Amino acid sequence: DEENEFKAVARRNRLLGEWAAGLMGLENVADYARVVVKSDFEQPGDEDVLRRVFGDLKGAGVDINEGVVRRKMDELLGVAREQIAAGN
C-alpha cells in the first residue's frame, strides 16, 4: 500500500545515510541520516538522494562509484520493506 511504501523509502534513506556516514567516518550518524531523508523531498524519485549521498561520499574522499550507491539503495529498500512488513 502507498503509506507503507512511503515509510519504506524513508527508512531506506535513513539506512543509506547510516551506511554512508560509516564510510565517511562521521561521528553523528543520526544527523547525517536525517539530512539524507530530507534530501528525498527535493525532487520526485530517488535521484536527489543518490546525488546527495554519492556527492557527499566523493567529497569525503571515499573511493566509490555511483553504481555501488545505487545497488546499496536497492538492497536497503528491500530491507526496509521487510522491516515495515514485520512491524519493526
Rosetta blueprint (number, residue, H / E / L):
1 D L
2 E H
3 E H
4 N H
5 E H
6 F H
7 K H
8 A H
9 V H
10 A H
11 R H
12 R H
13 N H
14 R H
15 L H
16 L H
17 G H
18 E H
19 W H
20 A H
21 A H
22 G H
23 L H
24 M H
25 G L
26 L L
27 E L
28 N L
29 V H
30 A H
31 D H
32 Y H
33 A H
34 R H
35 V H
36 V H
37 V H
38 K H
39 S H
40 D L
41 F L
42 E L
43 Q L
44 P L
45 G L
46 D L
47 E H
48 D H
49 V H
50 L H
51 R H
52 R H
53 V H
54 F H
55 G H
56 D H
57 L H
58 K H
59 G H
60 A L
61 G L
62 V L
63 D L
64 I L
65 N L
66 E H
67 G H
68 V H
69 V H
70 R H
71 R H
72 K H
73 M H
74 D H
75 E H
76 L H
77 L H
78 G H
79 V H
80 A H
81 R H
82 E H
83 Q H
84 I H
85 A H
86 A L
87 G L
88 N L
